[in-house]
Amino acid sequence: MTISREEFEEVMNLYKAKTSIRSVEGEIIYRIPLKNDFSIWIYSTVNPMSGMSRKLGEDAIRMVLMYKNTHAVMKETKTLRTSNWKKNLEAKIRDLTEKTTEYRCPWGHPLVKRTGKGGKGSFYGCANFPDCSYTYKGEKRISDVYDPKNIPPLPRK
Ligand SMILES: [Zn+2]
């Protein structure tokens, strides 16, 4: 289905998506600012010229969790342009937001929650990957060990 720019921005305004930029494909990218230099970039499929989403096929709305606008932290997730798109989009924004944490690696970068290959096991990884490859996979849950309000550095390996 087709989505208009106005319709898309109704949802984006809920998240104070401040900036919109245009990708080379000619679609508007919305950026939702989060804490600790994280943001969610949303490739809307909305063409800035026509003000409508692309009509080609069933192009999905793509989403990427970014750190400092330079590091793609989490693989993009796709939202199909079906009648449920708003609900699905908001669920994915929530999912990505919940991956971010207040915890820091020893070099001061924030950590994100990650899931191991095959969906098995979870751990914390540095958002500054691949420049920093710090991971934490302790026996104890990180929230039992560290006070998020204090944001102490994790031990160096
Ligand atoms: Zn780091």
Backbone and ligand atoms as CSV (ligand in chain L), in Angstrom:
chain,resi,resn,atom,element,x,y,z
A,1,MET,N,N,0.836,-1.204,0.000
A,1,MET,CA,C,0.000,0.000,0.000
A,1,MET,C,C,0.870,1.254,0.000
A,2,THR,N,N,0.271,2.361,-0.314
A,2,THR,CA,C,0.977,3.631,-0.396
A,2,THR,C,C,0.805,4.426,0.898
A,3,ILE,N,N,1.881,5.096,1.288
A,3,ILE,CA,C,1.838,5.927,2.499
A,3,ILE,C,C,2.245,7.345,2.115
A,4,SER,N,N,1.517,8.331,2.601
A,4,SER,CA,C,1.874,9.713,2.282
A,4,SER,C,C,2.881,10.234,3.302
A,5,ARG,N,N,3.578,11.283,2.910
A,5,ARG,CA,C,4.556,11.917,3.795
A,5,ARG,C,C,3.888,12.408,5.090
A,6,GLU,N,N,2.692,12.986,4.951
A,6,GLU,CA,C,1.968,13.501,6.124
A,6,GLU,C,C,1.666,12.370,7.112
A,7,GLU,N,N,1.223,11.268,6.550
A,7,GLU,CA,C,0.878,10.109,7.359
A,7,GLU,C,C,2.116,9.579,8.097
A,8,PHE,N,N,3.231,9.541,7.362
A,8,PHE,CA,C,4.473,9.039,7.945
A,8,PHE,C,C,4.941,9.967,9.065
A,9,GLU,N,N,4.821,11.272,8.824
A,9,GLU,CA,C,5.344,12.233,9.801
A,9,GLU,C,C,4.471,12.335,11.041
A,10,GLU,N,N,3.207,11.938,10.925
A,10,GLU,CA,C,2.362,11.843,12.119
A,10,GLU,C,C,2.995,10.892,13.122
A,11,VAL,N,N,3.504,9.772,12.616
A,11,VAL,CA,C,4.143,8.789,13.489
A,11,VAL,C,C,5.506,9.312,13.941
A,12,MET,N,N,6.280,9.852,13.026
A,12,MET,CA,C,7.628,10.321,13.349
A,12,MET,C,C,7.604,11.431,14.401
A,13,ASN,N,N,6.568,12.270,14.363
A,13,ASN,CA,C,6.478,13.370,15.329
A,13,ASN,C,C,6.309,12.867,16.755
A,14,LEU,N,N,5.728,11.675,16.901
A,14,LEU,CA,C,5.580,11.088,18.235
A,14,LEU,C,C,6.941,10.819,18.861
A,15,TYR,N,N,7.942,10.598,18.013
A,15,TYR,CA,C,9.280,10.249,18.492
A,15,TYR,C,C,10.258,11.407,18.344
A,16,LYS,N,N,9.716,12.578,18.035
A,16,LYS,CA,C,10.560,13.769,17.870
A,16,LYS,C,C,11.698,13.522,16.875
A,17,ALA,N,N,11.361,12.875,15.801
A,17,ALA,CA,C,12.350,12.671,14.738
A,17,ALA,C,C,12.689,14.037,14.165
A,18,LYS,N,N,13.843,14.557,14.552
A,18,LYS,CA,C,14.186,15.952,14.257
A,18,LYS,C,C,14.546,16.189,12.801
A,19,THR,N,N,15.373,15.306,12.318
A,19,THR,CA,C,15.975,15.577,11.025
A,19,THR,C,C,15.461,14.616,9.972
A,20,SER,N,N,15.298,15.099,8.815
A,20,SER,CA,C,15.065,14.185,7.717
A,20,SER,C,C,16.117,14.438,6.657
A,21,ILE,N,N,16.667,13.368,6.156
A,21,ILE,CA,C,17.658,13.511,5.099
A,21,ILE,C,C,17.267,12.614,3.948
A,22,ARG,N,N,17.794,12.894,2.820
A,22,ARG,CA,C,17.418,12.121,1.650
A,22,ARG,C,C,18.528,11.169,1.267
A,23,SER,N,N,18.181,9.937,1.053
A,23,SER,CA,C,19.169,8.958,0.627
A,23,SER,C,C,19.357,9.059,-0.876
A,24,VAL,N,N,20.372,8.377,-1.374
A,24,VAL,CA,C,20.636,8.419,-2.814
A,24,VAL,C,C,19.476,7.824,-3.610
A,25,GLU,N,N,18.714,6.945,-2.969
A,25,GLU,CA,C,17.580,6.338,-3.670
A,25,GLU,C,C,16.399,7.295,-3.777
A,26,GLY,N,N,16.526,8.494,-3.198
A,26,GLY,CA,C,15.437,9.438,-3.281
A,26,GLY,C,C,14.320,9.169,-2.303
A,27,GLU,N,N,14.671,8.709,-1.112
A,27,GLU,CA,C,13.642,8.539,-0.085
A,27,GLU,C,C,14.040,9.354,1.137
A,28,ILE,N,N,13.050,9.697,1.933
A,28,ILE,CA,C,13.312,10.501,3.119
A,28,ILE,C,C,13.727,9.570,4.258
A,29,ILE,N,N,14.828,9.932,4.931
A,29,ILE,CA,C,15.285,9.176,6.089
A,29,ILE,C,C,14.990,10.006,7.333
A,30,TYR,N,N,14.296,9.402,8.281
A,30,TYR,CA,C,13.997,10.070,9.538
A,30,TYR,C,C,14.935,9.545,10.599
A,31,ARG,N,N,15.363,10.468,11.469
A,31,ARG,CA,C,16.280,10.061,12.539
A,31,ARG,C,C,15.657,10.346,13.896
A,32,ILE,N,N,15.465,9.285,14.654
A,32,ILE,CA,C,14.907,9.420,16.001
A,32,ILE,C,C,16.064,9.439,16.983
A,33,PRO,N,N,16.254,10.562,17.691
A,33,PRO,CA,C,17.369,10.614,18.648
A,33,PRO,C,C,17.055,9.829,19.910
A,34,LEU,N,N,18.034,9.044,20.370
A,34,LEU,CA,C,17.912,8.317,21.638
A,34,LEU,C,C,19.028,8.783,22.559
A,35,LYS,N,N,19.017,8.273,23.795
A,35,LYS,CA,C,20.072,8.646,24.744
A,35,LYS,C,C,21.422,8.062,24.323
A,36,ASN,N,N,22.490,8.635,24.874
A,36,ASN,CA,C,23.849,8.108,24.705
A,36,ASN,C,C,24.314,8.009,23.251
A,37,ASP,N,N,23.963,9.007,22.468
A,37,ASP,CA,C,24.431,9.095,21.067
A,37,ASP,C,C,23.867,8.009,20.151
A,38,PHE,N,N,22.836,7.326,20.600
A,38,PHE,CA,C,22.161,6.383,19.721
A,38,PHE,C,C,21.085,7.117,18.933
A,39,SER,N,N,20.761,6.580,17.792
A,39,SER,CA,C,19.600,7.068,17.056
A,39,SER,C,C,19.075,5.942,16.182
A,40,ILE,N,N,17.819,6.070,15.800
A,40,ILE,CA,C,17.236,5.100,14.883
A,40,ILE,C,C,16.989,5.806,13.563
A,41,TRP,N,N,17.540,5.257,12.506
A,41,TRP,CA,C,17.325,5.820,11.173
A,41,TRP,C,C,16.243,5.003,10.490
A,42,ILE,N,N,15.289,5.701,9.950
A,42,ILE,CA,C,14.186,5.024,9.286
A,42,ILE,C,C,14.125,5.431,7.822
A,43,TYR,N,N,14.316,4.453,6.973
A,43,TYR,CA,C,14.261,4.674,5.528
A,43,TYR,C,C,12.807,4.502,5.116
A,44,SER,N,N,12.142,5.639,4.916
A,44,SER,CA,C,10.679,5.660,4.864
A,44,SER,C,C,10.072,5.107,3.576
A,45,THR,N,N,10.812,5.066,2.524
A,45,THR,CA,C,10.341,4.783,1.160
A,45,THR,C,C,9.524,5.951,0.598
A,46,VAL,N,N,9.371,7.029,1.396
A,46,VAL,CA,C,8.609,8.183,0.905
A,46,VAL,C,C,9.519,9.050,0.045
A,47,ASN,N,N,9.094,9.291,-1.151
A,47,ASN,CA,C,9.856,10.098,-2.099
A,47,ASN,C,C,9.624,11.582,-1.804
A,48,PRO,N,N,10.704,12.372,-1.637
A,48,PRO,CA,C,10.521,13.776,-1.271
A,48,PRO,C,C,9.843,14.602,-2.380
A,49,MET,N,N,9.926,14.158,-3.597
A,49,MET,CA,C,9.326,14.910,-4.703
A,49,MET,C,C,7.809,14.691,-4.759
A,50,SER,N,N,7.409,13.432,-4.744
A,50,SER,CA,C,5.976,13.125,-4.882
A,50,SER,C,C,5.237,13.192,-3.546
A,51,GLY,N,N,5.999,13.075,-2.417
A,51,GLY,CA,C,5.351,13.064,-1.104
A,51,GLY,C,C,4.624,11.776,-0.817
A,52,MET,N,N,4.888,10.750,-1.625
A,52,MET,CA,C,4.243,9.450,-1.431
A,52,MET,C,C,5.312,8.367,-1.395
A,53,SER,N,N,4.955,7.229,-0.789
A,53,SER,CA,C,5.890,6.114,-0.770
A,53,SER,C,C,6.048,5.537,-2.169
A,54,ARG,N,N,7.159,4.854,-2.370
A,54,ARG,CA,C,7.419,4.234,-3.664
A,54,ARG,C,C,6.321,3.247,-4.007
A,55,LYS,N,N,6.037,3.159,-5.273
A,55,LYS,CA,C,4.969,2.234,-5.662
A,55,LYS,C,C,5.529,0.900,-6.118
A,56,LEU,N,N,6.821,0.886,-6.369
A,56,LEU,CA,C,7.439,-0.336,-6.871
A,56,LEU,C,C,7.273,-1.489,-5.891
A,57,GLY,N,N,6.698,-2.550,-6.345
A,57,GLY,CA,C,6.592,-3.779,-5.556
A,57,GLY,C,C,6.038,-3.549,-4.169
A,58,GLU,N,N,6.548,-4.279,-3.241
A,58,GLU,CA,C,6.133,-4.146,-1.849
A,58,GLU,C,C,7.330,-3.701,-1.025
A,59,ASP,N,N,8.029,-2.672,-1.499
A,59,ASP,CA,C,9.194,-2.165,-0.780
A,59,ASP,C,C,8.874,-1.965,0.696
A,60,ALA,N,N,9.738,-2.504,1.542
A,60,ALA,CA,C,9.512,-2.398,2.978
A,60,ALA,C,C,10.178,-1.139,3.530
A,61,ILE,N,N,9.703,-0.709,4.683
A,61,ILE,CA,C,10.337,0.387,5.418
A,61,ILE,C,C,11.477,-0.233,6.212
A,62,ARG,N,N,12.682,0.302,6.056
A,62,ARG,CA,C,13.833,-0.284,6.729
A,62,ARG,C,C,14.276,0.589,7.898
A,63,MET,N,N,14.924,-0.039,8.869
A,63,MET,CA,C,15.270,0.660,10.091
A,63,MET,C,C,16.622,0.187,10.593
A,64,VAL,N,N,17.477,1.108,11.027
A,64,VAL,CA,C,18.799,0.753,11.528
A,64,VAL,C,C,19.066,1.504,12.828
A,65,LEU,N,N,19.634,0.784,13.808
A,65,LEU,CA,C,20.075,1.448,15.035
A,65,LEU,C,C,21.494,1.952,14.811
A,66,MET,N,N,21.696,3.261,15.020
A,66,MET,CA,C,23.007,3.866,14.767
A,66,MET,C,C,23.616,4.381,16.069
A,67,TYR,N,N,24.949,4.397,16.113
A,67,TYR,CA,C,25.674,5.039,17.206
A,67,TYR,C,C,26.487,6.180,16.608
A,68,LYS,N,N,26.306,7.368,17.159
A,68,LYS,CA,C,27.011,8.572,16.692
A,68,LYS,C,C,26.862,8.824,15.184
A,69,ASN,N,N,25.806,8.380,14.604
A,69,ASN,CA,C,25.547,8.586,13.171
A,69,ASN,C,C,26.622,7.992,12.259
A,70,THR,N,N,27.497,7.170,12.823
A,70,THR,CA,C,28.575,6.610,12.006
A,70,THR,C,C,28.636,5.087,12.069
A,71,HIS,N,N,28.118,4.522,13.161
A,71,HIS,CA,C,28.224,3.073,13.329
A,71,HIS,C,C,26.839,2.428,13.289
A,72,ALA,N,N,26.622,1.568,12.309
A,72,ALA,CA,C,25.375,0.817,12.244
A,72,ALA,C,C,25.467,-0.314,13.259
A,73,VAL,N,N,24.737,-0.189,14.340
A,73,VAL,CA,C,24.862,-1.101,15.472
A,73,VAL,C,C,24.054,-2.372,15.286
A,74,MET,N,N,22.848,-2.207,14.804
A,74,MET,CA,C,21.933,-3.343,14.667
A,74,MET,C,C,21.471,-3.420,13.227
A,75,LYS,N,N,21.434,-4.628,12.743
A,75,LYS,CA,C,20.955,-4.846,11.382
A,75,LYS,C,C,19.570,-4.241,11.177
A,76,GLU,N,N,19.325,-3.834,9.992
A,76,GLU,CA,C,18.018,-3.239,9.721
A,76,GLU,C,C,16.896,-4.266,9.835
A,77,THR,N,N,15.771,-3.784,10.287
A,77,THR,CA,C,14.579,-4.624,10.334
A,77,THR,C,C,13.580,-4.049,9.346
A,78,LYS,N,N,12.784,-4.897,8.772
A,78,LYS,CA,C,11.878,-4.451,7.718
A,78,LYS,C,C,10.424,-4.468,8.171
A,79,THR,N,N,9.749,-3.405,7.833
A,79,THR,CA,C,8.319,-3.310,8.107
A,79,THR,C,C,7.588,-3.241,6.773
A,80,LEU,N,N,6.721,-4.192,6.536
A,80,LEU,CA,C,5.971,-4.193,5.283
A,80,LEU,C,C,4.900,-3.106,5.310
A,81,ARG,N,N,4.622,-2.580,4.131
A,81,ARG,CA,C,3.623,-1.508,4.042
A,81,ARG,C,C,2.220,-2.116,3.922
A,82,THR,N,N,1.818,-2.754,4.995
A,82,THR,CA,C,0.466,-3.310,5.050
A,82,THR,C,C,-0.385,-2.386,5.917
A,83,SER,N,N,-1.648,-2.704,6.100
A,83,SER,CA,C,-2.528,-1.819,6.874
A,83,SER,C,C,-2.087,-1.698,8.335
A,84,ASN,N,N,-1.254,-2.652,8.791
A,84,ASN,CA,C,-0.754,-2.601,10.182
A,84,ASN,C,C,0.568,-1.868,10.317
A,85,TRP,N,N,1.013,-1.166,9.306
A,85,TRP,CA,C,2.387,-0.659,9.296
A,85,TRP,C,C,2.719,0.215,10.495
A,86,LYS,N,N,1.775,1.052,10.934
A,86,LYS,CA,C,2.080,1.960,12.058
A,86,LYS,C,C,2.382,1.181,13.333
A,87,LYS,N,N,1.535,0.209,13.627
A,87,LYS,CA,C,1.711,-0.604,14.829
A,87,LYS,C,C,3.020,-1.387,14.761
A,88,ASN,N,N,3.280,-1.971,13.592
A,88,ASN,CA,C,4.501,-2.768,13.421
A,88,ASN,C,C,5.754,-1.902,13.505
A,89,LEU,N,N,5.672,-0.720,12.905
A,89,LEU,CA,C,6.809,0.199,12.940
A,89,LEU,C,C,7.119,0.611,14.375
A,90,GLU,N,N,6.079,0.932,15.123
A,90,GLU,CA,C,6.281,1.359,16.508
A,90,GLU,C,C,6.839,0.225,17.367
A,91,ALA,N,N,6.415,-1.000,17.105
A,91,ALA,CA,C,6.942,-2.152,17.851
A,91,ALA,C,C,8.434,-2.310,17.575
A,92,LYS,N,N,8.840,-2.094,16.338
A,92,LYS,CA,C,10.257,-2.236,15.992
A,92,LYS,C,C,11.096,-1.099,16.555
A,93,ILE,N,N,10.532,0.093,16.601
A,93,ILE,CA,C,11.234,1.222,17.228
A,93,ILE,C,C,11.468,0.898,18.708
A,94,ARG,N,N,10.438,0.322,19.341
A,94,ARG,CA,C,10.531,-0.044,20.755
A,94,ARG,C,C,11.602,-1.127,20.949
A,95,ASP,N,N,11.591,-2.135,20.092
A,95,ASP,CA,C,12.578,-3.224,20.178
A,95,ASP,C,C,14.001,-2.690,20.098
A,96,LEU,N,N,14.254,-1.842,19.115
A,96,LEU,CA,C,15.611,-1.318,18.934
A,96,LEU,C,C,16.005,-0.420,20.102
A,97,THR,N,N,15.044,0.374,20.602
A,97,THR,CA,C,15.340,1.257,21.726
A,97,THR,C,C,15.749,0.434,22.947
A,98,GLU,N,N,15.071,-0.722,23.129
A,98,GLU,CA,C,15.369,-1.565,24.285
A,98,GLU,C,C,16.717,-2.281,24.181
A,99,LYS,N,N,17.317,-2.266,23.008
A,99,LYS,CA,C,18.649,-2.864,22.848
A,99,LYS,C,C,19.739,-1.945,23.384
A,100,THR,N,N,19.436,-0.674,23.532
A,100,THR,CA,C,20.449,0.270,23.996
A,100,THR,C,C,20.497,0.255,25.521
A,101,THR,N,N,21.673,0.539,26.077
A,101,THR,CA,C,21.819,0.542,27.538
A,101,THR,C,C,22.609,1.763,27.996
A,102,GLU,N,N,22.655,1.903,29.321
A,102,GLU,CA,C,23.435,2.982,29.940
A,102,GLU,C,C,24.846,2.495,30.271
A,103,TYR,N,N,25.081,1.209,30.131
A,103,TYR,CA,C,26.378,0.645,30.497
A,103,TYR,C,C,27.458,1.062,29.505
A,104,ARG,N,N,28.701,1.051,29.993
A,104,ARG,CA,C,29.832,1.491,29.159
A,104,ARG,C,C,30.907,0.419,29.112
A,105,CYS,N,N,31.611,0.392,28.022
A,105,CYS,CA,C,32.804,-0.442,27.946
A,105,CYS,C,C,33.941,0.311,28.651
A,106,PRO,N,N,35.077,-0.319,28.876
A,106,PRO,CA,C,36.158,0.365,29.600
A,106,PRO,C,C,36.661,1.621,28.886
A,107,TRP,N,N,36.341,1.763,27.635
A,107,TRP,CA,C,36.775,2.939,26.890
A,107,TRP,C,C,35.680,3.996,26.777
A,108,GLY,N,N,34.589,3.741,27.500
A,108,GLY,CA,C,33.556,4.774,27.613
A,108,GLY,C,C,32.451,4.739,26.580
A,109,HIS,N,N,32.458,3.727,25.707
A,109,HIS,CA,C,31.384,3.636,24.722
A,109,HIS,C,C,30.184,2.906,25.329
A,110,PRO,N,N,28.984,3.259,24.914
A,110,PRO,CA,C,27.826,2.539,25.454
A,110,PRO,C,C,27.726,1.117,24.913
A,111,LEU,N,N,27.104,0.254,25.707
A,111,LEU,CA,C,26.923,-1.147,25.310
A,111,LEU,C,C,25.498,-1.383,24.818
A,112,VAL,N,N,25.358,-2.359,23.942
A,112,VAL,CA,C,24.040,-2.770,23.462
A,112,VAL,C,C,23.828,-4.247,23.776
A,113,LYS,N,N,22.566,-4.599,23.941
A,113,LYS,CA,C,22.218,-6.003,24.173
A,113,LYS,C,C,22.198,-6.728,22.850
A,114,ARG,N,N,22.899,-7.848,22.818
A,114,ARG,CA,C,22.941,-8.633,21.586
A,114,ARG,C,C,22.567,-10.073,21.860
A,115,THR,N,N,22.152,-10.735,20.806
A,115,THR,CA,C,21.804,-12.147,20.901
A,115,THR,C,C,22.812,-12.928,20.070
A,116,GLY,N,N,23.245,-14.072,20.616
A,116,GLY,CA,C,24.229,-14.880,19.918
A,116,GLY,C,C,23.680,-15.501,18.650
A,117,LYS,N,N,24.574,-16.089,17.889
A,117,LYS,CA,C,24.163,-16.727,16.633
A,117,LYS,C,C,23.141,-17.825,16.888
A,118,GLY,N,N,22.173,-17.919,16.017
A,118,GLY,CA,C,21.126,-18.919,16.181
A,118,GLY,C,C,20.155,-18.560,17.295
A,119,GLY,N,N,20.203,-17.310,17.728
A,119,GLY,CA,C,19.278,-16.858,18.767
A,119,GLY,C,C,19.615,-17.363,20.153
A,120,LYS,N,N,20.817,-17.966,20.297
A,120,LYS,CA,C,21.177,-18.560,21.585
A,120,LYS,C,C,22.089,-17.650,22.394
A,121,GLY,N,N,21.736,-17.465,23.642
A,121,GLY,CA,C,22.551,-16.698,24.567
A,121,GLY,C,C,22.540,-15.224,24.257
A,122,SER,N,N,22.620,-14.420,25.308
A,122,SER,CA,C,22.674,-12.986,25.066
A,122,SER,C,C,23.913,-12.420,25.730
A,123,PHE,N,N,24.383,-11.319,25.230
A,123,PHE,CA,C,25.573,-10.680,25.788
A,123,PHE,C,C,25.501,-9.189,25.494
A,124,TYR,N,N,26.466,-8.475,26.015
A,124,TYR,CA,C,26.544,-7.047,25.750
A,124,TYR,C,C,27.739,-6.786,24.853
A,125,GLY,N,N,27.538,-5.969,23.853
A,125,GLY,CA,C,28.624,-5.646,22.943
A,125,GLY,C,C,28.771,-4.137,22.821
A,126,CYS,N,N,29.962,-3.692,22.484
A,126,CYS,CA,C,30.219,-2.261,22.365
A,126,CYS,C,C,29.540,-1.697,21.114
A,127,ALA,N,N,28.925,-0.520,21.297
A,127,ALA,CA,C,28.245,0.137,20.177
A,127,ALA,C,C,29.242,0.667,19.151
A,128,ASN,N,N,30.487,0.802,19.588
A,128,ASN,CA,C,31.505,1.369,18.702
A,128,ASN,C,C,32.178,0.315,17.822
A,129,PHE,N,N,31.616,-0.896,17.836
A,129,PHE,CA,C,32.111,-1.967,16.967
A,129,PHE,C,C,32.037,-1.499,15.513
A,130,PRO,N,N,32.982,-1.795,14.629
A,130,PRO,CA,C,34.163,-2.655,14.831
A,130,PRO,C,C,35.400,-1.937,15.368
A,131,ASP,N,N,35.287,-0.621,15.674
A,131,ASP,CA,C,36.450,0.088,16.223
A,131,ASP,C,C,36.787,-0.401,17.628
A,132,CYS,N,N,35.767,-0.886,18.348
A,132,CYS,CA,C,35.978,-1.447,19.679
A,132,CYS,C,C,35.199,-2.753,19.730
A,133,SER,N,N,35.882,-3.826,20.096
A,133,SER,CA,C,35.206,-5.129,20.045
A,133,SER,C,C,34.937,-5.685,21.442
A,134,TYR,N,N,34.814,-4.791,22.421
A,134,TYR,CA,C,34.547,-5.231,23.781
A,134,TYR,C,C,33.190,-5.938,23.878
A,135,THR,N,N,33.162,-7.088,24.554
A,135,THR,CA,C,31.890,-7.757,24.855
A,135,THR,C,C,31.889,-8.172,26.321
A,136,TYR,N,N,30.726,-8.301,26.887
A,136,TYR,CA,C,30.580,-8.760,28.267
A,136,TYR,C,C,29.575,-9.894,28.299
A,137,LYS,N,N,30.002,-11.036,28.811
A,137,LYS,CA,C,29.083,-12.149,28.958
A,137,LYS,C,C,29.377,-12.837,30.273
A,138,GLY,N,N,29.010,-12.147,31.343
A,138,GLY,CA,C,29.262,-12.695,32.676
A,138,GLY,C,C,28.199,-13.695,33.070
A,139,GLU,N,N,28.481,-14.409,34.130
A,139,GLU,CA,C,27.505,-15.348,34.684
A,139,GLU,C,C,26.326,-14.564,35.250
A,140,LYS,N,N,26.663,-13.486,35.917
A,140,LYS,CA,C,25.616,-12.669,36.510
A,140,LYS,C,C,25.046,-11.723,35.455
A,141,ARG,N,N,23.799,-11.393,35.647
A,141,ARG,CA,C,23.232,-10.385,34.763
A,141,ARG,C,C,23.921,-9.058,35.063
A,142,ILE,N,N,24.125,-8.294,34.029
A,142,ILE,CA,C,24.878,-7.052,34.193
A,142,ILE,C,C,24.177,-6.120,35.177
A,143,SER,N,N,22.835,-6.173,35.210
A,143,SER,CA,C,22.102,-5.269,36.093
A,143,SER,C,C,22.286,-5.650,37.565
A,144,ASP,N,N,22.728,-6.899,37.837
A,144,ASP,CA,C,22.995,-7.296,39.211
A,144,ASP,C,C,24.367,-6.809,39.665
A,145,VAL,N,N,25.194,-6.522,38.720
A,145,VAL,CA,C,26.581,-6.192,39.028
A,145,VAL,C,C,26.817,-4.684,38.991
A,146,TYR,N,N,26.183,-4.010,38.047
A,146,TYR,CA,C,26.475,-2.601,37.836
A,146,TYR,C,C,25.242,-1.740,38.024
A,147,ASP,N,N,25.451,-0.595,38.577
A,147,ASP,CA,C,24.375,0.366,38.777
A,147,ASP,C,C,24.303,1.277,37.553
A,148,PRO,N,N,23.218,1.165,36.788
A,148,PRO,CA,C,23.157,1.947,35.555
A,148,PRO,C,C,23.214,3.452,35.788
A,149,LYS,N,N,22.816,3.884,36.992
A,149,LYS,CA,C,22.839,5.337,37.250
A,149,LYS,C,C,24.261,5.835,37.481
A,150,ASN,N,N,25.115,4.918,37.853
A,150,ASN,CA,C,26.499,5.270,38.153
A,150,ASN,C,C,27.400,5.135,36.931
A,151,ILE,N,N,27.015,4.308,36.008
A,151,ILE,CA,C,27.757,4.004,34.788
A,151,ILE,C,C,29.256,3.798,35.033
A,152,PRO,N,N,29.608,2.837,35.867
A,152,PRO,CA,C,31.037,2.571,36.065
A,152,PRO,C,C,31.591,1.789,34.888
A,153,PRO,N,N,32.868,1.885,34.631
A,153,PRO,CA,C,33.440,1.104,33.536
A,153,PRO,C,C,33.450,-0.383,33.891
A,154,LEU,N,N,33.270,-1.211,32.898
A,154,LEU,CA,C,33.377,-2.646,33.107
A,154,LEU,C,C,34.861,-2.997,33.182
A,155,PRO,N,N,35.192,-4.153,33.783
A,155,PRO,CA,C,36.609,-4.510,33.873
A,155,PRO,C,C,37.220,-4.752,32.479
A,156,ARG,N,N,38.458,-4.367,32.358
A,156,ARG,CA,C,39.163,-4.654,31.094
A,156,ARG,C,C,39.434,-6.140,31.010
A,157,LYS,N,N,39.502,-6.631,29.808
A,157,LYS,CA,C,39.773,-8.065,29.618
A,157,LYS,C,C,41.231,-8.350,29.923
L,1,ZN,ZN,ZN,34.011,0.188,23.380
